[in-house]
């Protein structure tokens, strides 16, 4: 059977970073401190926990709740380290737009996630004549906790994440595409955060969602937590916690061109670096960024003729860069702080980040 909660009944809910006073940056979060603070964005999860060995899932992000194939959104993509399988990325580079939901899942489920996207898109009213669709699928490898070779996720299961995507609070931690992930040697997962610019700077929102499954030397607010807790990359010269991947999805309601969305995506890597990521040879570090602003959507009318499209000027984009750096950093913290320890494939267990010890270290540094 499948379930939406890991080790049900065995672990209490865990706190988000901000609930514990860990609030990176200078900008205020949105109302939910989630990617869904950005108007129109929807998120859905499907979590698959079966028997002793299946620990996996999928997470879908919809840029808006309309027909994505008809009303495409401008987008950019950036690769920090390319050891990964980001299906559909070359068309984003070429055309600067997204036309399907974004699905995050495990490495060997990428083709099945693409099938789910295709099945869903082809059935949308208005797409009866669609002959070419660019499904967008990102992945990280959950093979430590999940029997990934079983390929337990089917297109039908993954499609549920698309169909059930909604606005409002976003599930975090050991859920969806984060079910079997590991970060910095502790249990990783899904994390999200947002930032709102002051009205004097446009009042725009930037939201980030991450699938955290990477390694390095964990830092929280600049404090070397990984070293203090004795778990980090290159400890005893053993390369054991560096490889892995992270998918970072950035949404904003600022009217940006695909060029400036690519620039925005690049700054998310600075937020990743703040957490101590190693970005190693075996890590796939990818950022997708899109705008939900109605005035920049690639509608059929705008694609059929010369059209005027809004474009925030370069001189006004720097505050958005700050916002995405802060939101990415906090989203990664949330993935770690909300994730619950999990036992999986071949009886392997990955413990959750010890929150009390982390908070204690931060307090000690502030005294």
C-alpha positions in Angstrom: 0.0 0.0 0.0 1.0 3.6 -0.3 0.9 6.3 2.4 1.5 10.0 2.6 3.4 9.8 5.9 6.7 8.1 6.7 6.7 5.7 9.6 3.1 6.7 10.5 2.4 7.1 14.2 6.1 6.8 15.2 7.4 10.3 14.9 6.0 13.7 15.9 5.8 16.6 13.5 9.1 18.6 13.3 9.5 22.3 13.2 10.3 24.6 10.3 13.5 26.6 10.7 11.8 29.9 11.2 9.6 28.5 14.0 12.9 28.0 15.9 14.2 31.5 15.3 16.4 30.5 12.3 15.4 33.2 9.8 18.1 33.9 7.2 18.3 37.2 5.5 16.8 40.6 5.7 13.6 40.3 3.7 10.2 39.2 5.1 8.7 35.9 3.9 5.3 35.7 2.3 2.2 34.7 4.2 2.9 30.9 4.0 6.6 31.2 3.6 6.2 28.8 0.7 6.4 28.7 -3.1 2.7 28.9 -3.2 2.8 32.4 -1.9 3.5 33.3 -5.5 0.0 33.7 -7.1 -1.3 30.8 -9.2 1.4 28.3 -8.2 0.2 24.9 -7.2 2.1 22.0 -5.6 1.1 18.3 -5.3 2.8 15.3 -3.7 2.5 11.5 -4.1 4.4 9.5 -1.5 5.1 5.8 -1.9 6.1 3.7 1.1 5.6 0.0 0.6 7.0 -2.9 2.7 10.6 -2.5 3.9 12.2 -1.3 0.7 10.1 1.2 -1.2 10.7 4.8 -0.1 10.0 7.2 -2.9 7.6 9.6 -4.5 7.0 12.6 -6.8 6.3 16.3 -6.4 4.5 18.4 -9.1 4.8 22.1 -9.4 2.2 23.9 -11.6 3.1 27.5 -12.6 -0.6 28.3 -12.9 -4.0 26.4 -12.8 -4.9 27.1 -16.4 -3.8 25.3 -19.6 0.0 25.4 -19.4 0.5 24.2 -22.9 -1.6 27.0 -24.3 -0.5 29.7 -21.8 3.2 29.0 -21.5 5.3 30.8 -18.9 8.8 32.3 -19.5 11.5 30.4 -17.8 15.2 30.0 -17.3 17.4 27.1 -16.3 20.9 27.0 -14.7 23.2 24.0 -14.1 25.6 24.2 -11.1 27.0 20.7 -11.7 25.5 18.6 -14.4 25.5 15.0 -13.0 21.7 14.6 -13.4 18.8 14.0 -15.7 16.8 17.2 -16.2 14.4 16.2 -19.0 13.2 19.0 -21.1 15.9 21.5 -20.2 17.3 22.1 -23.7 14.0 23.4 -25.0 13.8 25.8 -22.1 17.3 27.1 -23.0 16.3 27.4 -26.6 12.8 28.9 -26.3 12.8 30.3 -22.7 9.4 28.9 -21.7 7.7 26.1 -19.8 4.6 24.4 -21.2 3.9 21.6 -18.8 3.9 20.9 -15.0 7.3 20.4 -13.5 7.7 17.0 -11.8 10.4 16.0 -9.4 11.0 12.3 -8.7 13.7 9.7 -8.4 16.3 9.1 -11.1 14.9 5.9 -12.6 11.3 7.3 -12.6 12.1 10.2 -15.0 10.6 8.5 -18.1 7.5 7.5 -16.2 7.1 11.0 -14.9 7.3 12.2 -18.5 4.6 9.8 -19.4 2.4 11.1 -16.6 2.9 14.7 -17.8 2.2 13.7 -21.4 -1.0 11.8 -20.4 -2.2 14.7 -18.4 -1.4 17.4 -21.0 -2.9 15.5 -23.9 -6.3 15.3 -22.1 -6.5 19.0 -21.3 -9.3 20.7 -23.2 -7.8 22.7 -26.1 -4.8 20.4 -26.6 -6.5 18.1 -29.1 -4.1 19.1 -31.8 -0.9 19.0 -29.8 1.7 17.0 -31.6 4.8 18.0 -29.7 5.0 18.4 -25.9 8.1 19.2 -23.8 7.7 17.4 -20.4 9.8 18.9 -17.7 11.2 16.3 -15.2 13.9 16.8 -12.5 15.3 14.0 -10.3 17.6 13.1 -7.5 18.7 9.6 -6.7 17.0 8.0 -3.6 18.7 4.6 -4.0 20.1 4.5 -0.5 16.7 4.3 1.2 14.6 3.2 -1.8 14.9 0.0 -3.9 15.1 2.3 -6.9 15.6 -0.6 -9.4 12.1 -1.9 -8.6 10.7 1.2 -10.3 7.7 1.2 -8.2 6.4 4.5 -9.3 4.0 4.3 -12.3 2.8 7.1 -14.6 -0.6 6.7 -13.0 0.7 7.2 -9.5 2.8 10.2 -10.5 -0.1 11.7 -12.3 -1.9 12.0 -9.0 0.7 14.5 -7.9 -0.3 16.7 -10.8 -4.0 16.2 -10.5 -4.0 16.9 -6.7 -1.7 20.0 -6.9 -3.1 22.9 -4.9 -2.3 26.3 -3.5 -2.0 26.8 0.3 0.5 25.2 2.7 3.1 22.9 1.1 4.0 19.5 2.7 7.7 19.4 3.6 10.3 16.9 4.7 9.9 13.2 4.1 7.2 13.5 1.5 6.7 13.3 -2.3 10.0 13.5 -4.2 11.8 14.0 -0.9 10.6 10.7 0.7 13.9 8.8 0.2 16.4 11.6 0.0 19.5 12.3 2.1 21.2 15.7 2.7 24.5 16.2 4.5 24.3 12.7 5.8 20.9 13.3 7.5 17.4 12.8 6.2 16.7 15.2 3.4 13.4 16.0 1.8 11.2 18.7 0.3 11.6 22.3 1.6 10.1 25.6 0.6 10.3 29.3 1.5 9.5 32.7 0.0 10.3 36.4 0.2 8.3 39.5 -0.5 9.9 42.7 -1.6 8.8 45.9 0.0 6.2 47.9 -1.9 8.7 50.5 -2.7 10.6 47.8 -4.7 7.5 46.5 -6.4 6.1 44.2 -3.8 7.0 41.2 -5.8 7.1 37.7 -4.4 9.8 35.0 -4.9 9.1 31.4 -3.9 11.5 28.5 -3.8 10.9 24.7 -3.5 13.9 22.3 -3.2 14.3 18.5 -3.4 17.4 18.2 -1.1 19.6 15.1 -1.7 23.1 16.4 -1.6 26.2 16.6 0.6 28.9 18.9 1.9 29.6 20.5 5.3 26.3 21.8 6.7 26.2 25.4 7.8 23.2 27.0 9.4 23.4 30.8 9.5 27.1 30.5 8.8 27.7 28.2 11.8 29.6 25.0 10.8 27.0 22.7 12.2 28.2 19.6 10.3 31.7 19.9 11.7 30.4 20.4 15.3 28.1 17.4 15.0 30.9 15.2 13.4 29.2 14.5 10.1 30.5 16.1 7.0 32.2 15.6 3.6 35.9 14.6 3.7 35.8 13.7 7.4 38.6 11.2 7.9 39.3 11.7 4.1 36.3 9.5 3.2 34.2 10.9 0.4 30.9 9.6 1.7 28.4 12.5 2.0 29.2 14.8 -0.9 27.5 13.2 -3.9 23.8 13.5 -4.5 21.7 16.2 -6.1 19.4 19.1 -5.5 16.6 20.4 -7.6 15.7 24.0 -7.0 12.5 25.5 -8.4 12.0 29.2 -8.3 8.7 31.1 -8.9 8.1 34.8 -9.0 5.2 37.1 -10.0 7.7 39.8 -11.2 7.3 40.3 -15.0 10.7 38.9 -16.1 12.1 37.9 -19.4 13.5 34.4 -19.8 16.9 36.0 -19.8 16.4 37.6 -16.4 14.8 34.5 -15.1 18.0 32.7 -16.0 19.9 35.3 -14.1 17.5 34.9 -11.1 18.1 31.1 -11.2 21.8 31.5 -11.1 21.6 33.5 -7.8 19.8 30.5 -6.2 23.1 28.7 -6.3 24.4 31.4 -3.9 21.7 30.3 -1.4 22.8 26.7 -1.9 26.4 27.6 -1.2 25.4 29.3 2.1 24.2 25.9 3.4 27.7 24.3 2.8 26.9 22.3 -0.3 30.0 20.7 -1.9 28.6 20.7 -5.5 30.8 17.6 -6.0 31.5 15.7 -9.2 28.6 13.3 -8.6 26.1 16.0 -7.7 23.3 17.2 -10.0 22.6 20.8 -9.0 19.9 22.4 -11.1 17.7 25.5 -10.9 14.5 26.2 -12.8 13.0 29.7 -12.6 9.7 30.9 -14.0 7.4 33.9 -13.8 3.7 33.7 -13.2 2.9 37.3 -14.2 0.0 37.3 -16.6 1.6 40.1 -18.7 4.6 37.9 -19.7 2.8 34.6 -20.4 3.3 33.2 -23.9 -0.4 33.0 -24.9 -1.6 31.8 -28.4 -2.4 35.5 -29.3 1.1 36.7 -28.3 2.7 33.8 -30.2 0.9 34.5 -33.4 1.9 38.1 -33.9 4.3 40.8 -32.7 3.2 41.7 -29.2 4.2 44.0 -26.4 5.3 42.1 -23.3 6.2 43.6 -19.9 9.8 43.4 -18.8 11.2 44.5 -15.4 14.3 46.4 -16.3 17.8 45.2 -15.4 18.3 48.0 -12.9 15.4 46.8 -10.8 16.2 43.1 -10.5 18.9 43.1 -7.8 16.4 43.0 -4.9 14.9 39.8 -6.5 18.4 38.3 -6.5 18.6 38.9 -2.8 15.2 37.4 -2.3 16.0 34.2 -4.1 19.3 33.7 -2.2 17.5 34.0 1.1 14.5 31.8 0.1 16.8 29.1 -1.3 18.8 29.0 1.9 15.7 28.8 4.1 14.0 26.2 1.9 17.0 23.9 2.3 16.9 24.4 6.1 13.2 23.6 6.1 13.9 20.3 4.1 16.3 19.2 6.8 14.4 20.5 9.8 11.0 19.0 8.8 12.4 15.7 7.6 11.9 12.6 9.8 14.3 9.7 10.2 13.6 6.8 8.0 14.5 3.1 7.7 14.4 1.7 4.2 16.1 -0.5 1.6 18.3 -3.3 3.0 17.4 -2.0 6.5 19.4 1.1 6.1 18.4 4.0 8.3 19.1 7.7 8.0 18.5 9.8 11.1 16.9 13.2 11.1 19.0 16.3 11.8 19.1 16.7 15.6 17.2 19.9 15.9 17.9 20.5 19.6 21.6 20.1 19.1 21.6 22.5 16.1 19.6 25.1 18.1 22.0 24.7 21.0 25.0 25.3 18.8 23.5 28.5 17.4 22.7 29.8 20.8 26.2 29.0 22.0 27.6 31.0 19.1 25.4 34.0 19.8 26.4 34.3 23.5 
